[in-house]
Amino acid sequence: MKNYLTLLKNHSEVLYEHSLRVADLSNIIGSLLGLDEDILYRLQIASFIHDIGYIWFSEKALAEHMESLNEKEKDPLISIHLKRLEEMFFGNVLMKPYVDLALNHHENIAGTGHFKKKVLTLEDNILIISNYIDENIVLSGKQETENIIEYLEKNAGKLYDKNVVNAAIEALKIYYTEFDNGKFSGLALKSKTINLRYEGLGKN
């Protein structure tokens, strides 16, 4: 796993850090929901690889993609990066549970996501919301945490699982607002738990 993280880091420091933050946030949300270690580990690995399909794109293409995150569902890069993710691990039985989870990070329970899936697991919802939060607070740099909370509350039960939304709002406050009192002001947040479990993944 560590090799894949290194590959992502060498291609895009921004996406590498994003993936680590999504892993952190997913872990916090899962912990608040009382999920066991096996599920938390599955979320962590899926978070690490969810955007690895972007390594096939140039820095310019990635920059343009990040500029239009609020219109991302119309972006052809969404479809392509998911396809590349699936192709990258095709036939890898050990990675299949993580890939299946990672492929759903652009879905919602209304069935209006990329693959139009309506039946989503608790884990799916956690990764979906974690990715949404970090994309809009950090990657786009356009949203304040208060706006993200308002959006999540408005769409609880409509686009996202209500229990996951409640836990995600608490996790968001824990993970982001202690840095800048509720507003992202350009600071590139670093993964706070990078040295806890990630270093041991090199043996897998």
N, C-alpha and C positions, 0 to 999 in steps of 0.2 A: 504493500500500500504506500509505503514511504516513497517508492520510486515514482508512483503516479503523482504524488504531491510535488515531488521535485520537478517533474515534467511540467506540471501546471505552473509552478512558481517561476521556472525558467522562461515560460512563454508569457505569462502575465502576472505580475506581482499583485495587481488589483484583484483579479479573480481568485488568486491563491488566498489572499487575506479574506476576501468575501466568503470563500468556502470554509475557512477556519471559523469565522464568526458565525456562519449558519450552523456549523457543528456545535459551537458553544451554546448558541441560543436554543437549538433543538434539545440539547442536553439539559438545559435549565428548565425548559417547558416540560420535558418528559419527567424530570425529577419532581417538579411541582405536581404532576399528575400521578405520581407514585408508580411509574413504570419500572420494570426490573432491569437489571444490568444488560441482559441479552438484547432487549429492545433498544436501550440507550446506545449500545454498541452498534446495532444495525443502523440506527439514525445517524450516528457519527460517520460511519463509512459511506453511507448514501450522501451525506452532506459533502464529504470530501470530493466525491466524483460527480455531483449533480451538474456541474458546468464544465467538466473536462472536455466535452465535445467542442468547446470554443477554441481549443488549441489549433484547430485547422484554419482559423481566421487570422487575418493580419491585425496588427495593432490599430490601424486606421479603421478597419471594419468594426472592431470591438469598441473603439471610442465612439463611433457613430451610433452603434447599438445602445451604448450607455446614455447617450444624449437623448434617446427617444424611448426611455424605459416606460414612460406613461402610455405609450402606444405599442408596447412590446408584443401584444398578441397578434398584431398585424405584421410583425417583423419576420421575414423569411428565415432569419438566423435562428429563431426559436425552433422551427421544425428541423432545420439542418443539424443543430447542435445536439438535439435529442436523438436523431438518427445516428450521428457519429458516436454518441455515447453507447448506444445499443450495439453498433458494429464493433466498437473497440473491445467489448467483452463478450462477443458472440461465441457461444460454445463453452464459456467458462462457467461451469456448474457452481463452483464455490462462490462466484461473484453474483450469480443470478438474483438472490434475494435483495442485495443492495442495489443492483441495477434496476430491478423492477420498481423499487421504492423511489429511486432517484428520477426515473422517467416520469413520475407523476407530479413533479414540482410545479407544473404550470396548469394544474387542474383545480376545480372547485366543486362543491357538492351540488351546485345548480346545474352542472353538466355543460357549462359554457366555456370550459378551459380548452386547452389545445387538442386533447384527444376526446373531448366531450364525455368524459367519464363522470358518472354520478355516484357510483358506489366506491367510496374511499375509506381506507382504514384510518384509525387514530394516528398512526405513524405518518400516513400520507398527509393528513391535515397539519401535523406538526412541522413537517419539512416545507410544505407549501407556505405556511404562515411565516416561518423563520426566514425563508428566502424572500418573501414579499417585504417583510420588515427591513431587512438589511439592504435590499435593493433600493428602497425608497428613503431610508435614513442616510445611508452611507454612499452607495454607488451613484445615485442620482444627485445627492446633496441638495435636493429641492424640498424635502419634507421635514417638518418639525415633528417631534415625537407626539405632541398633542394631536396633530392631524392624523397620524397613523392610528392612534388609539380611537379617535372618533370614527375613522373608517372601519376599523375592526369591529367596534361595537355596533355600528350601523348594519354590518353585514354578517353578524353572528347569527347562525341558523339559516342564513340565505346562501352565502358563499362558503362559509367556514363553520366547522363544528363549534358549538357554543362553549363547551368545556375547554377546548383548546384555545379559543379566543381569550377566555378569562385568564388562563394560565399564561398565555403569550403576553398579555398586557402587563402582568406582574413581572414576567421575565424581561420584557422590554425596559421596564423601570429599573430593574436590577442591573441589566447589562449595559445600557446606554446612558441613562440620565445621570449616573454618578460621574460620568466623564464631563458633561457640559450642561448640567441643570436643565435637561429637557430639550435642548436645541443643538443640532449638529452644526458646527461652524467651520467645517473644513478639515478637522482633525482626522487623520487616517487611523482609525482604531485598530489596535493590534489584538490578536487572539490572546485572551487572558489565561487560557489553560493549555497553551501549546506545549508546555514542558511536562504536563501531567501524564497524558496517555499517548500522545501522538508519536513521541520518540520511540516508543516500544513497537510501533507498527512496522518497523523495518524488517522484523523477523517473519512477517506474514507474507 
